């Protein structure tokens, strides 16, 4: 959408510094974008996705292990109990991390 209109607002140097500080906290580099977002929506949310990345790594490991177990089962006709327990333990870890992540996301206001 083309932005044709201009809005001028006078603020003190202290207010400008507070706006710049909050803008940096939100991870926004463009002051115009930040002020527009705040004026229109009144909120800027910055999500910390470290938990999601950790979940992806755990899921990749489980997927790799599961493929290895399936290959072994196809080759030998059996799967080791220790392998299944390892996979179960990793899945429990994924579920716990998922619960924690969802609880934190639910608290965003």
N, C-alpha and C positions, 0 to 999 in steps of 0.2 A: 504494500500500500504506500503510495506516495505521500510524503509528509510535506504539506504546503503551508500550514499555519504555524505561527510562532507565538509562544507565550513567554512573557518576560515577568520575572519575579525578583523583587529586591530582598536580599538577605544580608545579615551581618557576616563579617569574616568568621566569627565563632560558629554561626550556623552552617556556613559553607564547609568548615573543617569537620563539624559533626556529620554532615551529609557525606563528605568524602570518606570519613572513617567507617560509617555504616555501609557505604557502597563497597568498600574494600572487604568488610566482614562478609558481605553477601557474595563476594567473588565476581562483582561486576566491574568492568574496566571503563565503561563509557558512562559519564555522568548524565548525559541526556537520556540514555536508555534507563538508567536507574531512576531518575526523577519521574520520567514518564510512567514506568512500571508502578512506582509508589503512588503517584497521583491517580492512576486508573484503578489499581487493584488494592493498594494500601498494604501490600505485603510482598516480600521477596523471600523465597525459600531456597536455601542452599543445602542440598542433601549430601551427606557424607556416605559414600557408597563403598567404603572399605569392607563392610560386612558382606555386601553383595559380591564383591570380588573374591572374598574368602570362600563364600558359598560356591562360586563357580569353580574355584580350584579344587575344593573337596568333591564336587560332583564329577569333575574330570577324572580325578583319581579313582573314584568308585567305578566310573564307566570303564576306565582302563582295566581295573582289576576284574570287573565282571566279564569283560571280553576275554581276559586271560583264563578265567575259571571256565568259561564256556568252551574255549578252545581245548583246554585240558580234558574237560568232561567228554568232548567229542572224540578226542584222541585215545583216552584211556578208559572211558566209560565210568569214571568216578571223580568225585570232588572231595577235597580234604575238609574235614570239620573245622580246622584252624582257619582255612581260607574263608569259609562262610562266617565264622565268628568275627574275623577281621572286617569283613564287609558289613556285618551287622553293626559293629562298633562305629565304623565310619558313618553309616547311615544315621545312627543315633546322634552323632556329633553334628551332622548336617541339620537334623530336625531341631536340635537345641539351638543352634545358631540361627535357624529360620525363625523360631519362636521369639528369640531375643530381638532380631532385626525387625520383625513385624510389630513387636511391642513398642520399640523406639519410634517406628514410623507412625503408629497410632497416636503417639503423644505429640506429634507435630501440630502446632496450631498457628 
